[in-house]
Structures are given as structure tokens and as C-alpha cells.
Amino acid sequence: MNPTFHYTPSVDQLDTKLNNVIVEMGYTTQQIPAGYSAILQELYEQAREIVQPTCGFTVLPEGSAVVTPGKITLEGVEFKTDRIVAGPLKKMERAVLFAGTIGPAFDKWSKNTFDGGDPLAGFIIDLIGSELAENVAEWVHGKAGDYARENGLQFSNRYSPGYCGWSVAEQHQLFGFFPANFCGISLTESALMKPHKSVSGIIALGKEIKFKDYPCDMCKATHCYKNRTLYSTITVK
């Protein structure tokens, strides 16, 4: 059995930056209308009471990962990640596979808001959910980093199916490494996660692994949260 860790961080442990949501809304922190800013803050406070952050990761044994150009093979299971993902992980000695979610209650709140005829609030809630899900992924990434340091290893950036040329369909293969219903997340036939505001992916561990900036200039994926310009840094605690 591979070492597997499970966590339930509080919202206060997540490094939430509402300026990221503001940028996704199409504004800067200086330009957003006061009315929209007030709605965002009110909805964020409601979200804090609704989300149920849950996350975890499993660590594959040393020698079980083989990285070749554009591919990562884990315990004989091949992932066609493309070169942008495989390249920085080529010196991987052990793989960490992670997943995290903000829970099903948030999905229900979001759907009820849209169905209730408030598309503006529904839109903002969806963006808040994406930010919080990213916060959960960042938090569990930190825990994987702690595990790496405790074992004398370095750790990489995290990469998720659906980005940088890695097909989201391979999420089924990734979840095959987790216990059933890991973190309360399931997959649809098309490999989408339920709850919707969930994140999964891979982190490489190794003595020669380096944490590098994401190569956004190579990827050009406009839907990616890493490819946005942040105008300021406002951390909400």
C-alpha cells in the first residue's frame, strides 16, 4: 500500500486572494465598481461558510516513475502529458498524485443561484469557487513539499490533466491510484470531477528536481489560471 495522506484544512488556512477573482471578472482592483466589489465580498463571506475543503495525496514508490519525451509512466500506466509537463519532471524519483475539492455544498449553492435567476451572483460564485479550489490545491502542494523535505528530496510544480497538452481523459488513470471515493471526488464518463470545484494532478519528488516557474509563454492556454496578469496582491485572511 502506497503512503496516502488525507487533510481537511479550514478556510482560514487557505491563502485566498480576491484580486484573482477581480481579474477574472475583467477588472483591476482599482477599476472594479464599488457595487461589484461589495457583492464579491458578500458572496465570499457566504462561501466561507459553505465550502468543505478536503484534499490528500498518495506517494508512489521509488523507481516506479519513468519519464520520456512527452510521456510519464507510473507503475506501468502511461500518461501522455506532452513535453511541457514531462520535461520539468524528467528527473523524478517518486511521484505524488494529489486531489482536492471544496465540497458538494458549494456546487449546490452555485446551481441554486443560477437557477434562481441571478446570473451575476452565479458568475461571481463560480469564480470564487475556482479560486478556492486552487487554494486547496496550493495547500496540499505545500503538504507534499513538507513530505519531500522530510525525506531529503526536492519537489516540483504541480501539473493537472486538462492543462499544458495533458488530456483530461487521463484523469481516469490518475484516479486509479487513489482509494475509492478519495476526498469524496468521483469522475464522470468524460473524466470531469464531481464536485465540480475540484483539482487533481502530479508533483515530482527527487534529489535533482527543481521547482520552476510555469512555462506559460510556451503553453498559451488562455483558459489557464496561471496565464492571468495580477495587478496587485491582496490576501484575504
C-alpha positions in Angstrom: 0.0 0.0 0.0 1.4 3.4 -1.0 1.6 6.1 1.7 -1.6 8.1 1.4 -2.4 11.3 3.3 -5.8 13.0 3.8 -6.5 16.5 5.1 -9.4 18.8 5.9 -7.9 22.3 6.1 -10.0 25.2 7.3 -10.8 28.2 5.1 -8.6 30.3 7.2 -5.6 28.1 6.3 -6.1 28.8 2.6 -4.3 31.7 1.0 -7.3 33.3 -0.8 -6.7 36.4 -3.0 -9.8 38.1 -4.1 -7.8 40.2 -6.6 -7.5 37.0 -8.6 -11.3 36.8 -8.8 -11.4 40.5 -9.7 -9.1 39.9 -12.6 -11.2 37.0 -13.9 -14.2 39.4 -13.7 -12.3 41.7 -16.2 -11.2 44.4 -13.8 -8.2 45.5 -11.8 -8.5 46.2 -8.1 -8.5 49.9 -8.9 -11.2 49.7 -11.6 -13.8 47.4 -10.2 -17.1 49.3 -9.5 -17.8 49.7 -5.8 -21.1 47.8 -6.2 -19.4 44.8 -7.7 -16.7 44.8 -5.1 -19.3 44.8 -2.3 -21.2 41.9 -4.0 -17.9 40.0 -4.3 -17.0 40.5 -0.7 -20.5 39.5 0.5 -20.5 36.3 -1.6 -17.0 35.4 -0.5 -18.2 35.6 3.2 -21.1 33.3 2.3 -18.7 30.9 0.5 -16.5 30.7 3.6 -19.5 29.2 5.5 -20.4 26.7 2.7 -17.1 25.3 1.5 -15.8 22.0 2.9 -12.1 21.8 1.9 -10.8 18.3 1.6 -7.6 17.1 0.0 -4.9 14.5 0.0 -2.1 12.7 -1.9 -0.6 9.3 -2.4 3.2 8.7 -2.9 4.3 6.1 -5.4 7.4 4.1 -4.6 10.9 5.0 -5.8 11.7 3.6 -9.2 8.0 3.4 -10.3 8.1 6.5 -12.4 9.6 6.6 -15.9 9.7 9.9 -17.8 10.3 10.0 -21.6 9.7 12.9 -24.0 6.0 13.8 -23.7 5.1 10.8 -21.5 5.1 9.8 -17.9 4.7 6.1 -16.9 3.7 5.3 -13.4 3.8 1.7 -12.3 3.3 0.7 -15.9 0.4 3.2 -16.5 1.2 5.6 -19.3 0.2 9.3 -19.3 0.6 11.3 -22.5 1.3 14.6 -20.8 3.1 16.3 -23.7 6.6 17.8 -23.3 5.6 20.9 -21.3 4.7 18.6 -18.3 7.1 15.8 -18.8 10.2 17.9 -19.4 10.5 19.5 -15.9 9.7 16.1 -14.3 12.3 14.1 -16.2 14.5 13.6 -13.0 11.5 12.4 -11.0 12.4 9.6 -8.5 9.0 9.4 -6.9 5.6 10.7 -7.9 3.0 12.4 -5.7 -0.6 12.2 -7.1 -3.0 14.6 -5.4 -6.6 15.6 -5.4 -8.6 18.2 -3.6 -12.1 19.8 -3.5 -14.2 22.4 -1.8 -17.1 20.0 -1.5 -20.5 19.3 -2.9 -22.4 22.0 -0.9 -20.7 24.7 -3.0 -21.9 23.1 -6.2 -25.5 23.1 -4.9 -25.2 26.8 -3.8 -23.8 27.8 -7.2 -26.5 25.9 -9.1 -29.3 27.3 -6.9 -28.1 30.8 -7.5 -28.1 30.4 -11.3 -31.5 28.6 -11.3 -32.8 31.4 -9.0 -32.3 33.9 -11.8 -29.3 35.8 -10.5 -26.7 35.3 -13.2 -24.3 38.0 -11.9 -24.1 36.4 -8.5 -23.9 33.0 -10.1 -21.0 34.1 -12.2 -19.1 35.6 -9.3 -19.8 32.5 -7.1 -18.3 30.3 -9.9 -15.1 32.4 -10.0 -14.8 32.3 -6.2 -15.2 28.5 -6.3 -12.4 28.3 -8.8 -10.1 30.4 -6.7 -10.9 28.4 -3.5 -10.3 25.1 -5.4 -6.9 26.5 -6.5 -6.2 27.4 -2.9 -6.9 23.9 -1.8 -4.5 22.6 -4.5 -1.9 25.0 -3.4 -2.3 24.0 0.3 -1.9 20.3 -0.4 1.0 21.1 -2.7 2.7 22.6 0.4 2.0 19.4 2.4 3.6 17.4 -0.4 6.6 19.7 -0.2 6.8 19.0 3.6 6.8 15.3 2.8 9.6 15.8 0.3 11.8 17.8 2.7 11.3 15.2 5.5 12.6 12.6 3.1 15.5 14.6 1.8 14.0 15.3 -1.5 13.1 18.3 -3.6 9.7 18.8 -5.2 8.3 20.2 -8.4 5.4 22.4 -9.5 2.1 20.6 -9.8 0.5 19.8 -13.1 -3.1 18.7 -13.7 -4.9 16.9 -16.5 -6.5 19.4 -18.9 -3.6 21.8 -19.0 -0.4 22.1 -21.0 -1.5 19.5 -23.5 -2.3 16.8 -21.0 -5.7 15.3 -21.8 -8.3 15.5 -19.1 -9.5 12.0 -20.2 -6.4 10.6 -18.4 -7.9 11.6 -15.1 -9.5 8.1 -15.0 -6.0 6.6 -15.0 -4.8 9.0 -12.3 -7.7 8.3 -10.0 -6.9 4.6 -10.4 -4.1 5.2 -7.9 -6.4 6.6 -5.2 -8.6 4.7 -2.8 -12.3 4.6 -3.8 -14.1 7.9 -3.3 -10.8 9.6 -2.4 -11.6 13.0 -0.8 -15.3 12.5 -1.8 -14.4 13.0 -5.5 -15.9 10.9 -8.3 -15.4 11.1 -12.1 -18.0 11.3 -14.9 -17.5 9.1 -18.0 -16.0 12.2 -19.7 -13.5 12.4 -16.8 -14.9 15.6 -15.2 -14.7 15.7 -11.5 -17.6 15.9 -9.1 -17.8 18.1 -7.1 -17.0 20.4 -10.0 -14.7 22.6 -8.0 -12.0 20.0 -7.6 -8.4 19.7 -8.7 -6.1 16.7 -9.2 -2.6 16.2 -10.6 1.0 15.2 -10.2 4.0 16.5 -8.3 7.5 15.1 -8.8 9.9 14.3 -6.0 13.7 13.8 -6.4 17.1 14.9 -5.3 17.6 16.8 -8.6 14.1 18.0 -9.1 13.7 21.8 -9.2 10.7 24.0 -8.6 10.5 26.2 -11.7 8.1 28.9 -12.9 5.3 27.6 -15.2 6.3 28.0 -18.8 3.2 30.0 -19.8 5.0 31.5 -22.8 5.2 28.0 -24.3 1.7 26.9 -23.5 -0.5 29.8 -24.4 -3.6 28.2 -22.9 -5.9 31.2 -22.4 -8.2 29.2 -20.0 -5.4 28.5 -17.6 -5.5 30.2 -14.2 -1.7 30.6 -14.4 -1.9 32.7 -17.5 -3.5 35.7 -16.0 -1.9 39.1 -15.1 -2.2 40.0 -11.5 -2.3 43.8 -10.9 -1.9 43.7 -7.2 -1.7 41.3 -4.3 -4.5 41.5 -1.7 -4.5 38.5 0.6 -7.8 37.9 2.4 -7.5 36.0 5.7 
